[in-house]
């Protein structure tokens, strides 16, 4: 097989020969596809950073008005609409006098109740965030919030112009409607209004985030030396990893940057995991001894990794800085790198063809009134693992549960025992991020699903089912979509999985 060094050299030569960086910055859709569909109308993330910075005084005034007499903000969104706000609230403290930010991106009743109990309706701003405005989770969250807080005037939305959500917000006289430019896909929207408005509400240094993004555009532009162009070099490494059998891109981040990994995971998985190929992002995994890793790993490290390099694992060193400017810089650098890696791999990085399959399967299960999914022995699924496989733990439960940390120990134990890359995703969040990779990416994957019980159901106003029923339908629908694609997948008992940690 081609070595990593050989693959990198060939990919760099190809991208330079195709003038890929210049064509990216010129928004030339033919860099990826001759057909402009879902490409030409998905490149607004390039100019939006400067546009939002220019409009920052007006946006700041609008957000200041929204948080008067507010203690909490609940951001109701999924995937690209929620992951960067999650980065902000876990990385930075609210500014003095500003509200706490909570991200609601689960259909688990216990998780919803936990956030609801934390945030008194009268002093909470409910912010629904959805590009299309039709996402079932976000619309269900909004109806739940409207029932508990209608009449408080504490509602706002972020959406695309002309969406169903914007129309509903105006009908209900919400406090504000933020309309984003529509030519940006969710996972590329971090420095658009979908990330900036929550940041302003909590008092984050949004100007520094945006300035960091602008500096990243300059540092990786078409006139920058390819040897020092950070986005180009990262793209070449990611694509070179795939071409040389090292498709498990493991991002090692310092603890203060750990949550940025969730956003990176979605960007990489949903952009590059399709057509039977792609980069498999591994984030949130503690650093292990070099001998627990197989030969399918590439490391992007924000920490010292001398032992990994000495053991022969390819490693790309990235800056480690939790400041707003540095995070904005990292976001845009990653966006550019993933777009270029898509060009190198022949992958369209702006669509998500397999995400819709899980949504359709969920609707089928709901229409059937729910289905009973038989449990499988955990050992039976694990026995199917082969060298170079990816083990995906898919947990439909409350990510804030006090026992959730046990799953991190399970993950490490399975990695060390089988020497395979292990990811941990919380459903339904992962359906909007790594779900694309699970179904459309490399077939060298085994999916282990667990679903928590829901002793206390929460109704969804206007629906004949509650959140717990919806969660179970989403889990069953995703398993159905995986099986339809021939993916090795099954549901196991939660306690059997937890017992792996000893």
Secondary structure by P-SEA (a helix, b strand, c coil): cccaaaaaaaaaaaaaaaaaaaaaaaccccccccccccccccccccaaaaaaaaaaaaaaaaaaaaaccccbbbbbbcccccaaaaaaaacccccccbbbbbbcccccaaaaaaaaaacccccbbbbbbbcccccaaaaaaaaaaaaaccccccbbbbbccccaaaaaaaaacccbbbbccccccccccccccccaaaaaaaccaaaaaaaaaaaaaaaaccccccccaaaaaaaaaaaaaaaaccccbbbbbcccccaaaaaaaaaaaaacccccbbbbbbccccccccccccccbbbbcccccaaaaaaccbbbbbbbcccaaaaaaaaaaaaaaaaaaaaaaccccccccaaaaaaaaaaaaaaacbbbbbbccaaaaaaaccccbbbbbbbcccccccccaaaaaaaaaaaaaccbbbbbbcccccccccccccccccccbbbbbbbbbbcbbbbcccccccaaaaaaaaaaaaaaaaaaaccccccccaaaaaaccc
